[in-house]
């Protein structure tokens, strides 16, 4: 691994104290001629020189190799790294300390090592991922010191790298949204490059078309290769809207409405991407995160990336976002809104969407269970009265259980 930081020597409090004693002994001995102080000065001076050389030699010629096996992970998983420190010289390294620093919660890869001559030490370090986010990782530092801890020499190897941790997700097999009003017989006629059960016609073969799409009967009839074209399945676009307004958030760290909203959003997105549905994302934190509805697992990675770094620092209320972006919502659209807001203003906007034929499902993260003072019961009652499928999530709830169609839209608020 390429070394990018040269070694740096720095003195410890012990070194500073010994330097002061050395200077004092020399000054007093020179002014008084007292032989004992001269000898003390010689001993301290030689000790400092020997300690300096030992600390310097402990890092001289070392090479470090670091293999970080993944720079992406997900909360609940683990990341591993392999570190190898090689001593190519005939001088054994006895007082060596290695550290690969990171601001990841729970990360600790610091070791004291003894490396015999012309040998190496290697180990695998595992860190459990407990919090989503973007973290710095490295560079590896190796510190050599003397037996008395007077001097330290540090070398840093390699560059820092960045680790992206996706939010935790849950399987939601029973989560349901109301179907959108699709035109005609229910077919949403849109050409697509995906293979779907809905073949809509044929066209001339073009370089790069897979052989599996060739329509052999038409090819035999025309004498030229022809391939099938497809349309999207009769399903609606799904917009996952995550409310990141700071003023409606409660709780702290992992047990906060913000983290629950992010986990629920990621889990719902995965549920519908896995079902080959067209999914988009909106979240207004520090910036406006907007991912247009698409299909495929590359889209899921983009949604995870956005949700990994989003923070509930937004100043834009949910109602404003819905009104500003309403041009995107039509009769072929289903909205899934995840919020802890108790302001009924956005409910009025949702009701107007429902009247226009937009299908809406809402996940209310109840702020009272996270330390808030106002319950979501009023918002819940208005949504249910409007025929909006509504789920309620409280702190410590099992998300697969409460985000089940059988638990949504009941008649009585379970406070």
C-alpha positions in Angstrom: 0.0 0.0 0.0 1.4 3.4 -1.0 2.8 5.5 1.9 1.4 9.0 1.7 2.5 10.4 5.1 6.2 10.6 6.2 7.2 9.6 9.7 6.7 12.2 12.4 8.6 12.3 15.7 7.0 13.9 18.7 8.0 14.2 22.3 6.1 12.8 25.2 5.8 14.7 28.6 8.5 12.4 29.8 10.9 13.6 27.0 10.1 17.3 27.8 10.8 16.7 31.5 14.1 15.0 30.8 15.2 17.7 28.4 14.6 20.3 31.1 16.5 18.2 33.7 19.4 17.8 31.2 19.6 21.6 30.6 19.3 22.3 34.3 22.1 19.8 35.1 24.4 21.2 32.4 23.8 24.8 33.5 24.3 24.2 37.2 27.3 21.9 36.7 28.9 24.5 34.4 28.4 27.3 37.0 29.4 25.2 40.1 31.8 22.6 38.7 30.0 19.9 40.7 31.1 16.6 39.1 27.9 14.6 40.0 25.7 16.9 37.9 28.0 16.4 34.9 27.6 12.6 35.3 23.8 12.9 35.6 23.8 15.1 32.4 25.9 12.4 30.6 23.5 9.6 31.6 20.4 11.6 30.6 21.9 12.7 27.3 23.0 9.2 26.3 19.6 7.8 27.4 17.8 10.3 25.2 20.0 9.4 22.2 19.5 5.6 22.7 15.7 6.0 23.2 15.6 8.2 20.1 17.4 5.6 18.0 15.3 2.7 19.3 12.0 4.5 18.5 13.3 5.5 15.0 14.5 2.0 14.2 11.1 0.5 15.3 9.5 2.1 12.2 12.4 2.0 9.8 11.6 0.0 6.6 8.2 -1.3 7.7 5.7 -2.0 5.0 2.0 -2.1 5.5 -0.7 -3.7 3.3 -4.4 -3.1 3.9 -7.2 -4.9 2.2 -10.7 -3.5 3.0 -13.0 -6.1 1.5 -16.0 -3.8 1.0 -16.6 -0.1 1.1 -20.4 -0.5 1.4 -22.4 -2.2 4.0 -25.8 -2.2 5.7 -26.8 -1.7 9.3 -26.8 -5.1 11.0 -24.0 -6.4 8.8 -20.2 -6.4 9.2 -17.2 -5.0 7.3 -13.8 -6.7 7.4 -10.3 -5.6 6.7 -7.0 -7.4 6.5 -3.9 -5.7 7.8 -0.4 -7.0 7.1 2.7 -5.4 8.6 6.0 -6.7 7.3 9.5 -6.3 8.8 12.0 -6.9 6.0 15.1 -6.1 8.1 17.3 -8.0 10.5 16.3 -5.8 13.4 13.3 -7.1 15.5 10.5 -4.6 16.2 9.5 -4.9 19.8 7.7 -1.7 20.7 5.2 -1.1 17.8 1.6 0.0 17.9 -0.8 -0.2 14.9 -4.1 1.6 14.4 -6.5 1.9 11.5 -8.7 4.8 12.7 -12.3 5.4 11.6 -15.3 7.4 12.9 -17.6 4.4 12.6 -19.4 3.7 15.9 -17.9 0.7 17.6 -14.8 0.6 15.4 -11.5 -0.2 17.2 -8.6 -1.6 15.3 -5.6 -0.8 17.6 -2.9 -3.3 18.5 0.4 -3.6 20.2 2.8 -5.7 18.2 6.1 -7.5 18.3 7.5 -8.3 14.8 10.5 -10.6 14.6 13.2 -9.9 12.1 12.3 -10.7 8.5 8.8 -11.7 9.5 5.3 -10.3 9.3 2.2 -10.0 11.4 -1.3 -10.0 9.9 -4.9 -10.1 11.2 -8.5 -9.7 10.2 -10.5 -7.0 11.9 -14.3 -7.1 11.9 -16.6 -4.2 12.7 -20.3 -4.5 13.2 -22.3 -1.8 11.4 -24.7 -0.1 13.8 -25.5 3.2 12.2 -26.1 4.4 8.7 -24.0 7.1 7.2 -20.8 8.1 5.5 -17.6 7.3 7.4 -13.8 7.9 6.9 -11.6 4.9 7.2 -7.8 5.1 7.5 -5.0 5.7 6.8 -3.2 3.1 8.9 -0.7 4.5 11.4 2.2 2.6 12.8 3.9 4.1 15.9 7.3 2.9 17.1 8.5 3.9 20.6 11.4 3.1 23.0 11.1 1.0 26.1 10.7 4.0 28.4 8.0 5.8 26.3 10.2 8.9 25.8 10.0 9.1 22.0 7.4 8.1 19.5 7.8 7.9 15.7 4.7 7.6 13.6 4.3 6.5 9.9 1.0 6.6 8.1 0.4 4.3 5.2 -2.1 4.6 2.3 -5.0 7.0 1.8 -8.2 7.3 3.8 -11.2 5.7 2.2 -14.9 6.3 2.6 -17.4 3.7 3.8 -21.1 4.1 3.0 -23.5 2.3 5.4 -27.0 1.7 4.1 -29.9 1.9 6.5 -31.4 -1.2 8.1 -34.2 -2.8 6.2 -36.9 -5.3 7.1 -38.9 -7.8 5.0 -42.5 -6.4 4.7 -44.4 -9.2 2.9 -47.8 -8.1 4.1 -47.4 -4.4 3.4 -50.0 -3.2 1.0 -50.9 0.0 -0.9 -54.1 0.8 -2.7 -53.9 0.1 -6.5 -53.9 3.2 -8.7 -56.6 3.9 -11.3 -55.0 2.6 -14.5 -56.5 3.6 -17.9 -58.7 1.3 -20.1 -58.5 -2.3 -19.2 -55.8 -1.7 -16.6 -52.9 -1.7 -19.0 -50.4 1.1 -18.5 -49.0 1.3 -22.1 -45.4 2.3 -22.0 -42.5 0.9 -24.0 -39.7 -0.6 -21.9 -36.4 -2.3 -22.4 -37.3 -4.8 -19.6 -38.7 -8.3 -20.5 -42.3 -8.4 -19.2 -45.2 -10.8 -19.9 -46.7 -8.1 -22.1 -45.3 -8.5 -25.6 -46.6 -5.6 -27.7 -45.1 -6.1 -31.2 -42.0 -6.8 -33.2 -39.3 -4.7 -34.8 -36.1 -5.2 -36.9 -33.2 -6.8 -35.1 -30.5 -4.3 -33.9 -26.9 -5.1 -32.9 -26.9 -5.9 -29.2 -30.4 -7.3 -28.9 -30.3 -10.6 -27.0 -31.1 -13.8 -29.0 -33.8 -14.6 -26.4 -35.9 -11.8 -27.8 -35.8 -13.0 -31.4 -39.3 -13.9 -32.8 -38.4 -16.8 -35.0 -41.7 -17.2 -36.8 -41.7 -13.6 -38.0 -38.0 -13.9 -38.9 -38.7 -16.9 -41.0 -41.6 -15.2 -42.7 -39.8 -11.9 -43.5 -36.4 -13.4 -44.1 -34.8 -11.0 -41.7 -34.2 -11.2 -38.0 -37.1 -9.7 -36.0 -37.3 -9.2 -32.2 -40.2 -8.8 -29.7 -41.0 -5.5 -28.0 -42.6 -5.3 -24.6 -44.7 -3.0 -22.5 -44.7 -2.4 -18.7 -46.9 -4.5 -16.5 -50.2 -2.9 -15.6 -48.9 -1.4 -12.3 -48.6 2.2 -11.1 -45.6 4.3 -10.2 -45.0 4.3 -6.4 -43.5 7.4 -4.8 -42.0 6.9 -1.3 -42.1 10.3 0.4 -39.9 10.6 3.6 -40.7 13.6 5.8 -37.3 15.0 7.0 -38.6 18.2 8.5 -36.5 18.8 11.7 -39.3 20.3 13.8 -41.4 17.1 13.7 -38.7 14.8 14.8 -38.3 13.3 18.3 -36.0 10.8 20.1 -32.3 10.4 19.7 -29.9 8.4 17.6 -31.2 5.0 16.6 -34.4 5.4 18.7 -35.7 8.5 16.9 -38.5 9.2 14.5 -35.9 10.1 11.9 -34.3 6.7 12.0 -37.6 4.9 12.0 -38.8 6.9 8.9 -35.5 6.1 7.1 -35.8 2.4 7.9 -39.4 2.2 6.9 -38.7 4.1 3.6 -35.8 1.8 2.7 -37.9 -1.3 3.6 -40.9 -0.2 1.5 -38.7 0.7 -1.4 -37.0 -2.7 -1.3 -40.4 -4.5 -1.1 -41.6 -2.9 -4.3 -38.4 -3.0 -6.2 -38.2 -6.7 -5.5 -41.7 -7.0 -6.9 -40.5 -5.3 -10.2 -42.5 -2.2 -9.5 -41.5 1.4 -10.6 -40.4 3.2 -7.4 -39.3 6.8 -6.8 -38.2 8.7 -3.6 -38.6 12.2 -2.2 -36.9 13.4 0.9 -36.1 17.0 1.9 -33.3 17.1 4.5 -30.3 19.3 4.0 -31.0 19.1 0.2 -34.0 17.9 -1.8 -33.4 14.2 -2.6 -35.4 13.3 -5.7 -35.2 9.9 -7.5 -37.6 9.5 -10.4 -39.6 6.2 -10.5 -37.7 3.4 -12.2 -37.3 -0.4 -11.9 -34.3 -2.6 -11.1 -31.8 -3.2 -8.4 -29.6 -0.3 -9.5 -32.4 2.0 -8.5 -32.5 0.3 -5.1 -28.9 1.1 -4.6 -29.5 4.7 -5.4 -32.4 4.9 -2.9 -30.2 3.2 -0.2 -27.4 5.7 -0.9 -29.8 8.7 -0.6 -31.3 7.4 2.6 -27.9 6.5 4.1 -26.9 10.1 4.3 -30.2 12.0 4.6 -30.6 13.9 7.9 -33.8 15.4 9.4 -32.5 19.0 9.2 -35.0 20.2 6.6 -37.1 23.3 7.1 -39.7 22.6 4.5 -43.0 21.2 5.8 -44.5 18.0 4.3 -47.5 20.0 3.0 -45.3 22.3 1.0 -43.5 19.4 -0.6 -46.7 17.7 -1.6 -48.1 20.9 -3.1 -44.9 21.8 -4.9 -44.5 18.3 -6.5 -48.2 17.5 -7.1 -47.7 17.7 -10.9 -45.9 14.4 -10.6 -48.9 12.6 -9.1 -51.6 11.4 -11.4 -54.2 8.6 -11.6 -51.3 6.2 -12.4 -49.6 7.1 -9.1 -49.5 5.6 -5.6 -48.0 7.7 -2.8 -46.5 6.1 0.3 -46.0 8.9 2.9 -43.9 8.3 6.0 -44.1 11.0 8.5 -44.2 11.9 12.2 -46.0 15.2 11.6 -49.1 16.0 13.6 -50.1 19.0 11.5 -53.4 18.3 9.8 -52.5 20.8 7.0 -50.9 18.1 4.9 -53.9 15.8 5.4 -56.0 18.3 3.6 -53.6 18.1 0.6 -53.7 14.3 0.7 -57.5 14.4 0.7 -57.4 16.6 -2.5 -55.1 14.0 -4.1 -57.5 11.2 -3.2 -60.4 13.2 -4.9 -58.3 13.5 -8.0 -57.8 9.7 -8.1 -54.3 9.5 -6.7 -53.9 6.5 -4.4 -52.3 7.2 -1.0 -51.0 5.1 1.9 -49.6 6.7 5.0 -47.2 5.4 7.7 -47.5 7.5 10.8 -44.6 7.3 13.2 -46.2 8.3 16.5 -44.1 11.1 18.1 -45.6 10.5 21.6 -43.8 7.2 21.9 -40.5 9.0 21.1 -41.0 11.7 23.7 -43.2 14.1 21.8 -46.1 15.9 23.5 -48.7 15.7 20.7 -50.3 12.5 19.5 -50.9 11.5 15.9 -54.5 10.3 16.8 -56.2 13.4 15.2 -54.2 12.9 11.9 -54.9 9.2 12.0 -58.7 9.8 12.4 -58.8 12.3 9.5 -56.9 9.9 7.2 -59.1 6.9 8.0 -62.2 9.0 7.6 -61.0 9.9 4.2 -60.5 6.3 3.2 -56.7 6.5 3.3 -54.9 3.3 4.2 -53.0 4.3 7.3 -50.4 2.4 9.4 -49.2 3.5 12.8 -45.7 2.8 14.1 -44.5 3.3 17.7 -41.1 3.0 19.3 -39.9 -0.6 19.7 -42.7 -1.9 17.4 -41.9 -4.8 15.1 -42.1 -3.2 11.7 -43.0 -6.4 9.8 -45.9 -6.9 12.2 -47.3 -3.3 12.4 -46.8 -2.7 8.6 -49.2 -5.4 7.7 -52.4 -4.8 5.8 -54.4 -6.4 8.6 -53.2 -3.7 11.1 -53.9 -0.7 8.9 -56.9 1.7 8.9 -58.7 0.5 12.0 -61.6 2.4 13.4 -60.2 3.1 16.8 -56.9 4.8 17.7 -54.9 2.4 19.9 -53.2 5.0 22.1 
